[in-house]
Amino acid sequence: MKWAELLGKAVAVLGAGLFLLSLFRLDGAGVGAGLVVFLYGVGLALLAGIYGELKAVRALLERGGGSARGNVRFG
């Protein structure tokens, strides 16, 4: 999910730019909107990274001898 991480980073950069521009112009609504867009972008990038890691772990478990489901024994 490399494209999703890049999209999240791009949205975060746009949000940070909007935040800083609005901060310099002393526009309170723009500061809030910039912060929301920035946090949305960071969250999107983090979720894409976590999803990619989970896919990698699943592929590793499947390569190690069977399905990733049902192979874990507790206790």
C-alpha positions in Angstrom: 0.0 0.0 0.0 2.7 2.4 -0.9 0.3 4.7 -2.8 -1.9 5.0 0.2 1.0 6.0 2.4 2.1 8.6 -0.1 -1.5 9.9 -0.4 -1.7 10.2 3.4 1.6 12.1 3.5 0.5 14.4 0.7 -2.8 15.2 2.6 -0.8 15.8 5.8 1.5 18.2 4.0 -1.5 20.1 2.5 -3.1 20.3 5.9 0.1 21.6 7.5 0.4 24.2 4.7 -3.2 25.3 5.2 -2.6 25.5 8.9 0.5 27.6 8.6 -1.0 29.9 6.0 -4.1 30.5 8.1 -2.0 31.0 11.2 0.0 33.7 9.5 -3.2 35.3 8.2 -4.8 35.0 11.7 -7.8 33.1 10.3 -9.2 31.0 13.1 -11.4 28.8 10.9 -8.6 28.0 8.5 -6.3 27.0 11.4 -8.9 24.5 12.6 -9.5 23.2 9.1 -5.8 22.9 8.5 -5.4 21.0 11.7 -8.2 18.6 10.8 -6.8 17.9 7.3 -3.3 17.4 8.7 -4.6 14.9 11.3 -6.6 13.1 8.7 -3.6 12.7 6.5 -1.4 11.5 9.3 -4.1 8.9 10.3 -4.4 7.8 6.7 -0.7 7.3 6.4 -0.5 5.4 9.7 -3.4 3.1 8.7 -1.8 2.4 5.4 1.4 1.5 7.1 -0.3 -0.8 9.6 -2.2 -2.5 6.9 1.0 -3.1 4.9 2.7 -4.6 8.0 -0.3 -6.9 8.7 -0.2 -8.1 5.1 3.5 -8.8 5.4 3.0 -10.8 8.7 0.2 -12.8 7.1 2.4 -13.6 4.1 5.2 -14.7 6.4 2.9 -17.0 8.4 1.4 -18.5 5.3 4.9 -19.2 3.9 6.0 -20.8 7.2 3.7 -23.8 6.8 0.0 -23.4 6.4 -2.7 -20.8 6.8 -2.3 -17.8 9.1 -5.7 -18.7 10.6 -5.8 -21.4 13.2 -2.1 -22.0 13.7 -1.7 -20.0 16.9 -1.9 -22.0 20.1 -2.2 -20.2 23.4 -0.9 -21.8 26.6 
